[in-house]
Amino acid sequence: MKKEQVVRTFKLADAVLKQKADELIALIDRDITEFTDRGYNTAKKTELTTARNTVDSFPSDEQLEAVKINLTEQKDAARNALEKSMRSIFKMAEHVFGLYSAKYKEFGNAGISQLSDAEVVRIAKMMSVTAEKYLPQLADEGLTSEKINILITQREALDIAIDAQAQGISGRDVATESRVEALNKLYQLSTKYAGIGQDIFYETNEAKYNDYIIYDTPSGLPEVPPVNPV
């Protein structure tokens, strides 16, 4: 069964949630006597701080996206280099065998710019074999064994870059999902202990009660600022 997509269970900006968790840990340390009476102990503090540290250790969405973009750029550069070599060999074959000859068609589909990455790799492999086969006929057009080897190397580089890009995208998706799960866990623990703090100081200490209020808005502030009394 397909796993359901993990979504955020809160509206707070990630950085704000982490900041709120930092503040909450400090507040609980300040009010440790009252929280100890409510069952808060070393193990529960460790759970809370670990959740905070886990969130802090994850790369941001911007960093993950930057990795994906970099891998895509590397793949595109590898493809461009390979296509340039392939076009040169197509042109050599056209000059010697003619555009509509059977021998020219052995080099593969010349419309490589319209093809997928995987198809370009496949045709480049076909071309390297065919170019080797017809090297004596194409030598006068400038084809050499060295150029065929460069073609093979460029094809292998694109093949590797395609895999790296796919793994990068998959890794980004996994990391993003894990990060959201960690954020949800931190939010769940933060609201739990914030609620306990509010309960402890309800009607006994308004300032401390207010310390434990977490507004679930992107900024962490109330959506409608309180009206100052006239």
C-alpha positions as CSV (number, residue, x, y, z in Angstrom):
1,M,0.0,0.0,0.0
2,K,1.3,3.4,-1.0
3,K,2.5,5.5,2.0
4,E,0.5,8.7,2.6
5,Q,2.4,11.9,2.0
6,V,3.7,13.4,5.2
7,V,2.4,17.0,5.7
8,R,3.1,19.6,8.4
9,T,0.7,19.6,11.3
10,F,1.4,23.2,12.1
11,K,1.6,26.7,10.6
12,L,4.8,28.0,12.3
13,A,7.8,28.7,10.1
14,D,10.4,26.1,10.7
15,A,12.9,28.5,12.2
16,V,10.3,30.0,14.5
17,L,9.3,26.5,15.8
18,K,12.9,25.8,16.5
19,Q,13.3,29.1,18.3
20,K,10.1,28.4,20.3
21,A,11.5,25.0,21.3
22,D,14.7,26.7,22.5
23,E,12.7,29.1,24.6
24,L,10.5,26.4,26.0
25,I,13.4,24.3,27.1
26,A,14.8,27.3,29.0
27,L,11.4,28.1,30.5
28,I,11.0,24.6,31.8
29,D,14.5,24.7,33.4
30,R,13.4,28.0,35.0
31,D,10.2,26.4,36.4
32,I,11.7,22.9,36.9
33,T,10.2,22.5,40.4
34,E,6.6,22.9,39.1
35,F,7.3,20.7,36.0
36,T,9.0,18.0,38.1
37,D,5.7,17.8,40.1
38,R,4.0,17.2,36.7
39,G,6.2,14.2,35.9
40,Y,8.9,16.0,33.8
41,N,12.2,14.3,34.3
42,T,15.6,13.8,32.7
43,A,14.3,11.3,30.1
44,K,11.5,13.7,29.0
45,K,13.9,16.6,28.8
46,T,16.2,14.4,26.7
47,E,13.3,13.6,24.4
48,L,12.5,17.2,23.9
49,T,16.1,18.4,23.4
50,T,16.7,15.5,21.0
51,A,13.7,16.5,18.9
52,R,15.0,20.1,18.8
53,N,18.5,19.0,17.8
54,T,17.1,16.6,15.2
55,V,15.3,19.5,13.5
56,D,18.3,21.7,13.8
57,S,20.6,19.1,12.1
58,F,18.4,18.7,8.9
59,P,19.4,20.8,5.9
60,S,16.8,23.4,5.0
61,D,14.5,23.1,2.0
62,E,16.6,25.7,0.3
63,Q,19.7,23.7,0.8
64,L,18.1,20.5,-0.5
65,E,16.8,22.3,-3.5
66,A,20.2,23.7,-4.2
67,V,21.7,20.2,-4.2
68,K,19.1,19.1,-6.7
69,I,19.7,22.1,-9.0
70,N,23.4,21.5,-8.9
71,L,23.0,17.9,-9.9
72,T,20.6,18.9,-12.7
73,E,23.1,21.4,-14.0
74,Q,25.9,18.8,-14.0
75,K,23.7,16.4,-15.9
76,D,22.7,19.1,-18.4
77,A,26.4,20.0,-18.9
78,A,27.3,16.4,-19.5
79,R,24.5,16.0,-22.0
80,N,25.5,19.2,-23.9
81,A,29.1,18.0,-24.2
82,L,27.9,14.6,-25.5
83,E,25.4,16.1,-28.0
84,K,28.1,18.3,-29.4
85,S,30.4,15.3,-30.2
86,M,27.4,13.3,-31.5
87,R,26.4,16.1,-33.9
88,S,29.9,16.3,-35.3
89,I,29.9,12.5,-36.1
90,F,26.4,12.7,-37.6
91,K,27.7,15.5,-39.9
92,M,30.7,13.4,-40.9
93,A,28.4,10.4,-41.7
94,E,26.1,12.7,-43.7
95,H,28.9,14.0,-45.8
96,V,30.3,10.5,-46.6
97,F,27.1,8.4,-46.8
98,G,24.3,10.8,-47.4
99,L,21.5,11.9,-45.2
100,Y,19.0,9.2,-46.3
101,S,21.4,6.3,-46.6
102,A,21.1,3.1,-44.6
103,K,24.7,3.5,-43.3
104,Y,23.8,7.0,-42.0
105,K,20.8,5.6,-40.2
106,E,23.1,3.1,-38.4
107,F,24.3,6.0,-36.4
108,G,20.9,6.4,-34.8
109,N,18.2,9.1,-34.6
110,A,19.9,12.5,-35.4
111,G,17.1,14.4,-33.6
112,I,18.9,14.0,-30.3
113,S,17.9,17.4,-28.9
114,Q,14.3,16.2,-28.8
115,L,15.0,12.9,-27.0
116,S,15.1,11.9,-23.4
117,D,18.4,11.7,-21.5
118,A,18.2,7.9,-21.5
119,E,17.6,7.8,-25.3
120,V,20.6,10.0,-25.9
121,V,22.8,7.6,-23.9
122,R,21.4,4.7,-25.9
123,I,22.0,6.3,-29.3
124,A,25.5,7.4,-28.2
125,K,26.3,3.8,-27.4
126,M,25.0,2.8,-30.8
127,M,27.0,5.6,-32.5
128,S,30.3,4.6,-30.8
129,V,30.0,1.1,-32.2
130,T,29.0,2.3,-35.7
131,A,31.7,5.0,-35.7
132,E,34.3,2.4,-35.0
133,K,32.9,0.2,-37.8
134,Y,33.1,3.0,-40.3
135,L,36.3,4.8,-39.0
136,P,38.3,4.1,-42.3
137,Q,35.6,5.8,-44.4
138,L,35.1,8.7,-42.0
139,A,38.8,9.4,-41.3
140,D,39.0,12.0,-44.1
141,E,36.2,13.9,-42.3
142,G,38.3,14.1,-39.2
143,L,37.0,11.1,-37.2
144,T,39.7,9.4,-35.1
145,S,39.9,6.7,-32.5
146,E,40.5,9.4,-29.9
147,K,37.3,11.1,-30.8
148,I,35.4,7.9,-30.5
149,N,36.9,7.3,-27.1
150,I,35.9,10.9,-26.1
151,L,32.4,10.0,-27.2
152,I,32.4,6.9,-25.1
153,T,33.7,8.8,-22.1
154,Q,31.1,11.5,-22.5
155,R,28.3,9.0,-22.8
156,E,29.5,7.3,-19.6
157,A,29.7,10.7,-17.8
158,L,26.1,11.5,-18.8
159,D,24.9,8.0,-17.7
160,I,26.5,8.6,-14.3
161,A,25.1,12.1,-14.1
162,I,21.6,10.9,-14.9
163,D,21.8,8.4,-12.0
164,A,23.2,11.0,-9.7
165,Q,20.4,13.4,-10.5
166,A,17.8,10.7,-9.9
167,Q,19.3,9.8,-6.6
168,G,19.6,13.4,-5.6
169,I,15.9,14.0,-6.3
170,S,15.0,10.8,-4.4
171,G,17.3,11.8,-1.6
172,R,15.8,15.2,-1.4
173,D,12.2,13.8,-1.2
174,V,13.3,11.4,1.6
175,A,15.1,14.1,3.5
176,T,12.2,16.5,3.1
177,E,9.8,13.9,4.4
178,S,12.0,13.0,7.3
179,R,12.4,16.7,8.1
180,V,8.7,17.2,8.2
181,E,8.3,14.2,10.5
182,A,10.9,15.6,12.8
183,L,9.2,19.0,12.8
184,N,5.8,17.5,13.5
185,K,7.4,15.6,16.5
186,L,9.0,18.8,17.8
187,Y,5.7,20.7,17.5
188,Q,3.8,17.9,19.2
189,L,6.2,17.9,22.2
190,S,6.4,21.7,22.3
191,T,2.6,22.2,22.4
192,K,2.4,19.4,25.0
193,Y,4.8,21.1,27.4
194,A,3.5,24.6,26.6
195,G,0.0,23.3,27.6
196,I,1.4,21.9,30.8
197,G,3.0,25.3,31.6
198,Q,-0.2,27.1,30.9
199,D,-2.1,24.7,33.2
200,I,0.5,25.1,36.0
201,F,0.3,28.9,36.0
202,Y,-3.3,29.4,35.1
203,E,-4.8,32.0,37.5
204,T,-1.6,32.0,39.6
205,N,1.0,33.8,37.5
206,E,-0.2,35.6,34.4
207,A,3.3,36.5,33.2
208,K,4.5,32.9,33.3
209,Y,1.2,31.7,31.8
210,N,1.8,34.0,28.9
211,D,5.4,32.7,28.5
212,Y,4.0,29.3,27.6
213,I,1.6,30.5,24.9
214,I,2.6,29.3,21.4
215,Y,0.7,30.9,18.6
216,D,0.4,28.6,15.6
217,T,1.0,31.2,13.0
218,P,4.0,31.5,10.6
219,S,5.5,34.3,12.7
220,G,4.6,32.7,16.1
221,L,2.7,35.9,16.9
222,P,-1.0,36.4,17.3
223,E,-2.8,36.8,14.0
224,V,-4.7,39.8,15.5
225,P,-2.5,41.8,17.8
226,P,-4.1,42.6,21.1
227,V,-5.8,46.0,21.3
228,N,-4.1,48.4,23.8
229,P,-6.6,49.7,26.2
230,V,-7.3,53.4,25.8
